[in-house]
């Protein structure tokens, strides 16, 4: 995937998502409101995806129920280093490093335009990591950056979570970004030509053969990236079920398996190629640390 056009490097804009963290009560009310969609989700699991084109960019939100207690989610995602490890599951993310700053830990993600592009050609996105709330019944984590590459700005990602009983957690994963007119036109031109076959997940009609017609264009792009990044979260949590020595491989396989459930939208490469690139990245970073 041509990532600078897909804007999939967590191009996340602050304007599109609420500026302040919510609350456990508000999130539980949202879960009740979405109960029908979650139960009948076409995404093959209790998950609901929304996307919207805003005045200045794009916004995506995923709501999902996961079979993990909130305490485990909080422990797994409480610091920037854990987020780095999680984000590196994405096929185009090649390196992630954390530095402590006065305003909070800064997570710098190195992203390539294609999965096989050398990491030396990656562009870097620095996100400030902040835990907005970490109470017994509510977790809110915020990542933000003011500027990004190629006409993008005001990046933000927000994760909210509240328990559903003792064994499940309801998650809201939201992200958005602003883009200038030049970036928007460049993306639309790509989607109208080389990316014209790419679709998202929202059903907008039926084809003559009765098959669903999926949304295309900017919102389709947003939905594909939303799902890829949500699956980094899902795969990272899945790794908690296995011994520490096996977690990395478990997470890599889980991410790839999740993506491949939606080949029309998300398929790019085979498992062997994906694992080869991820193992190469791990070995390079291990060598740099020595």
C-alpha positions in Angstrom: 0.0 0.0 0.0 1.2 3.5 -0.8 1.2 4.8 2.7 1.7 8.4 2.1 -1.5 8.4 0.1 -3.3 6.1 2.6 -2.2 8.4 5.5 -2.1 5.3 7.6 0.8 6.1 9.9 -1.6 7.0 12.7 -2.4 10.3 11.0 -4.6 11.2 13.8 -6.1 14.7 14.1 -7.2 16.3 17.4 -10.0 18.3 15.9 -12.2 15.4 14.9 -12.4 13.7 18.3 -13.8 15.2 21.5 -11.1 17.3 23.1 -11.6 15.8 26.6 -11.8 12.3 27.8 -15.2 10.9 28.5 -16.3 8.9 31.4 -17.2 5.3 32.4 -20.9 6.2 32.5 -20.8 7.8 29.0 -19.0 4.8 27.6 -21.5 2.3 29.2 -24.4 4.3 27.7 -22.7 4.2 24.3 -22.4 0.4 24.7 -26.1 0.1 25.4 -26.9 2.3 22.4 -24.7 0.1 20.1 -25.8 -3.2 21.5 -27.8 -4.1 18.4 -25.0 -3.3 16.0 -22.5 -5.2 18.1 -24.6 -8.3 18.3 -25.4 -8.3 14.5 -22.0 -7.0 13.3 -21.1 -8.0 9.7 -17.4 -7.8 10.9 -17.6 -11.3 12.3 -17.2 -10.2 15.9 -18.8 -7.7 18.3 -17.4 -4.7 16.6 -18.9 -1.5 15.1 -17.0 0.8 12.7 -17.9 4.4 11.9 -16.2 6.8 9.6 -16.8 10.4 8.5 -15.2 13.0 6.3 -14.9 16.2 8.5 -14.4 19.8 7.3 -10.6 19.5 7.5 -9.9 15.8 7.4 -11.1 12.3 8.3 -12.3 10.6 11.4 -12.7 6.9 12.3 -14.1 5.2 15.4 -14.2 1.5 16.3 -16.3 0.1 19.2 -15.6 -3.4 20.2 -16.1 -5.9 23.0 -12.9 -7.9 23.9 -12.6 -10.9 26.2 -10.1 -9.3 28.6 -10.8 -7.7 32.0 -10.1 -4.0 32.2 -7.2 -4.5 34.6 -5.3 -6.5 32.0 -6.0 -3.9 29.3 -4.8 -1.1 31.6 -1.6 -3.0 32.5 -0.9 -3.9 28.8 -1.3 -0.4 27.4 -0.3 1.9 30.3 3.0 3.3 28.9 4.5 4.5 25.6 6.9 1.6 25.2 4.0 -0.9 25.2 2.2 1.2 22.5 5.4 1.1 20.5 5.5 -2.7 20.7 1.8 -2.8 19.7 2.1 -0.4 16.7 5.0 -2.3 15.2 2.6 -5.2 14.4 1.3 -3.0 11.5 2.9 -4.0 8.2 4.2 -0.5 7.4 5.6 0.5 10.8 9.3 -0.4 10.9 10.6 1.2 14.0 9.3 2.9 17.2 11.3 4.6 19.9 10.3 6.4 23.2 11.9 9.5 24.7 10.9 11.2 27.9 9.9 14.9 27.6 8.6 17.5 30.0 5.1 17.2 28.7 5.1 13.3 28.6 6.7 10.4 26.8 7.1 11.0 23.1 6.6 7.9 20.9 8.3 8.3 17.5 7.0 5.9 14.9 8.9 5.3 11.7 6.6 4.5 8.8 7.4 3.4 5.2 5.4 4.1 2.1 5.4 0.4 1.3 6.2 -2.6 3.5 9.3 -3.4 1.5 10.7 0.1 1.6 14.0 0.4 3.6 13.6 1.9 7.1 16.1 4.6 6.1 13.4 6.0 3.8 10.7 6.1 6.5 9.1 9.3 7.7 8.8 9.8 11.4 5.7 10.7 13.4 6.3 11.9 17.0 3.3 11.4 19.3 3.0 12.6 22.9 1.6 9.8 25.0 -0.8 10.8 27.9 -2.9 8.7 30.2 -6.0 10.9 30.7 -7.7 8.6 33.2 -6.9 5.2 34.8 -9.6 4.5 37.4 -11.2 1.2 38.5 -13.9 1.4 35.8 -12.5 3.7 33.1 -9.3 4.0 31.1 -8.5 6.8 28.7 -5.3 7.1 26.8 -4.4 9.9 24.3 -1.7 10.2 21.7 -1.3 13.5 19.8 0.9 15.3 17.4 0.5 18.7 15.9 2.2 18.1 12.5 2.8 15.3 10.1 4.1 14.7 6.6 2.7 15.7 3.2 0.1 18.2 4.3 -1.3 16.4 7.4 -1.6 17.9 10.8 -3.4 17.8 14.2 -3.0 14.1 14.7 -4.7 12.3 17.5 -5.7 8.8 18.7 -7.8 8.1 21.7 -8.5 4.8 23.5 -11.3 4.5 26.0 -12.3 1.4 27.9 -14.7 0.3 30.6 -15.5 -3.1 32.1 -18.4 -5.3 31.1 -18.5 -7.6 34.1 -15.4 -9.3 35.3 -14.1 -10.9 32.0 -14.9 -8.4 29.2 -14.1 -4.8 28.3 -15.8 -2.4 26.0 -13.4 -0.4 23.9 -13.7 2.8 21.9 -10.7 3.4 19.6 -11.0 6.7 17.8 -8.6 8.5 15.5 -8.6 11.4 13.1 -6.4 13.8 11.2 -6.5 17.1 9.4 -5.2 17.5 5.8 -4.7 20.5 3.6 -6.3 20.9 0.2 -3.3 19.7 -1.7 -3.1 16.5 0.3 -6.8 15.9 -0.1 -6.7 16.3 -3.9 -3.6 14.1 -4.2 -5.3 11.3 -2.2 -8.5 11.6 -4.2 -6.6 11.4 -7.4 -4.9 8.2 -6.3 -8.2 6.7 -5.2 -9.7 7.5 -8.5 -6.9 5.8 -10.5 -4.5 3.3 -9.0 -6.6 2.9 -5.9 -10.0 2.7 -7.6 -10.4 -1.0 -6.7 -9.9 -0.4 -3.0 -13.0 -0.5 -0.8 -13.9 0.0 2.9 -16.3 -1.8 5.1 -19.5 0.3 5.2 -22.2 -1.2 2.9 -23.7 1.5 0.6 -25.8 -0.7 -1.7 -26.1 -4.0 -3.6 -24.4 -5.0 -6.8 -26.6 -6.5 -9.6 -25.4 -10.0 -8.5 -26.7 -9.3 -5.0 -23.4 -8.9 -3.4 -22.8 -5.9 -1.1 -21.3 -2.7 -2.5 -18.8 -1.2 -0.1 -17.8 2.4 0.4 -14.8 3.7 -1.6 -12.9 7.0 -1.7 -11.6 8.8 1.4 -13.9 7.1 3.9 -13.0 3.7 2.5 -9.4 4.6 3.0 -10.1 5.7 6.6 -11.9 2.4 7.3 -9.1 0.2 6.0 -6.6 2.0 8.2 -8.8 2.0 11.2 -9.2 -1.8 11.0 -5.5 -2.4 10.5 -4.6 -0.4 13.6 -7.4 -1.7 15.7 -6.1 -5.2 15.0 -2.7 -4.2 16.4 -4.5 -3.5 19.6 -6.5 -6.8 19.4 -3.4 -8.8 18.6 -1.3 -7.2 21.4 -4.0 -8.1 24.0 -4.1 -11.7 22.6 -0.5 -12.1 23.4 -1.2 -11.9 27.1 -2.6 -15.4 27.0 0.8 -17.0 26.2 4.1 -17.2 28.0 6.3 -14.0 27.6 8.8 -15.8 25.4 6.1 -16.6 22.9 4.2 -13.4 22.9 5.9 -11.6 20.0 5.2 -14.5 17.5 1.7 -15.0 18.8 0.9 -11.3 18.2 2.4 -11.3 14.7 0.3 -14.3 13.7 -2.8 -12.9 15.3 -2.5 -9.6 13.5 -2.0 -11.3 10.2 -4.9 -13.7 10.7 -7.2 -10.9 11.7 -6.4 -8.9 8.6 -6.8 -11.9 6.3 -10.4 -12.3 7.5 -11.2 -9.4 5.2 -9.2 -10.1 2.0 -11.3 -7.7 -0.2 -10.3 -4.8 2.0 -7.1 -5.6 3.7 -5.0 -8.3 1.9 -1.6 -7.2 0.8 1.1 -9.9 1.2 1.5 -13.5 2.4 2.3 -14.6 5.9 5.9 -15.6 5.2 6.7 -12.2 3.7 5.1 -10.4 6.6 7.0 -12.4 9.2 10.3 -12.0 7.3 10.1 -8.3 7.4 9.0 -8.2 11.1 11.8 -10.5 12.1 14.3 -8.4 10.2 13.1 -5.3 12.0 13.4 -7.0 15.4 17.0 -8.2 14.6 18.0 -4.7 13.5 16.7 -3.0 16.6 18.3 -5.7 18.8 21.6 -5.1 17.1 21.3 -1.3 17.6 20.6 -1.7 21.3 23.8 -3.7 21.9 
